[in-house]
Amino acid sequence: MNTVQNRWAYQLGHLRSAIDKLDALHEQWVHARDSLPADAPPGTPTFDDALAEYHAESWGYLDDWATHGSALREINTAARHSRSPLAPPPAKTPTPVRATPVRR
């Protein structure tokens, strides 16, 4: 039984691209945050506007994860249920034998 879905390659590529973009955006945010003036802590318009821009740029890539992220779970499930020529079949555990009580 073939459980591999053709769409998984596309979805994994999309997820990889999205995570790369999110990593780059995070690096940009850290640089932007660190370059804010000292009088721009969280809660000030300068900080909050920069944070809102970071979030706005991230939404599309987060949406890709919401859309295609389930492929990871599907791949894991398929891998756990497929037989591999590299792995031996699971060993059968013997059925425990009950000792009958001795009558006196």
N, C-alpha and C positions, 0 to 999 in steps of 0.2 A: 504494500500500500504506500503510495507516494503522498506524503503530507506536506511537501514543500509548496508554498504558494509563490507564484511568479511576482506578485506585487511586493514581496518582502524586500527584494533587492532595491527597488525604487524607494520603499519606505525607509529602509536603513540609510540609504544615501541622503534622503531628505533630513533624517534625524541627525546624521553626522554633520551635514552642512549647517543645520540650525544650532547645534551645540557649539560649532566653531564660531559662528556669528555671535552667539551669546557670550562666549568667552572673550571675544574681541570687544564687544560692547561693555563687558564688565571691566576690562582693563582700561578702556576709555573713561568709564565712570570713576574708577579709582583715581586716575590721573586728574580728571576734572574736579573731583571732590577735594583732592589734596591741594589743588591750585586755587581753591576758593579763598577769599580773604578771611582773616581770623575772626572778623565780626560777622561771619555768615554761617552760624551753626544751624543744625536742623531746626526747622520751624520758622526760619527767616525766608522771605521771598526769593532771595538769591539761591539759597540752598535748595529750597523746595522746587523752584523752576528747573534747576539742573537735574534734580532727581526725577521730576515729571518727564523731562525729555528722555532720560535714560529708560524709564519705564515704557514710554510711548514707542521708542525704537525697539524694545524687546518683545512687545506683544505679539507681533507677527511670528517670531520664532518660537515663542511659547505656545502659540496656537498650533504650529506644526507638531509640537510634541503632544499636545492634546489630541490632535487628529490622528497621528501615526504612531504614537507611543505604544499603543496596544499591540503592535506587531512584535515588540520584544517579548511580551507575555505569550503570544501565540507561538513564537519560535521556541521559547523555552518549553512550553507544553508539548509541542511536536517532538522536540529533541528528547524529552523525558519518556515519551511513549513509543519512540521508534527503536527498532532493533539496529544495533551497530555491529558490523563484522569485526570491529576492533575490541568490543567488550564481550566477555563470556556471558552466556545466559545466566539469569539469577539462579543461585543455588536453591534447591528445594529444601526446606527445613523439614526434618522428620516429624511426624505427628507424635506428640508425647504419649507414652504408654502409661496408663494409670495402674498403679499397683493396687491389687484388691486387698482389702483389709484381712488380716489373719483372724480367724475365729478361734477362740479359746474354749 
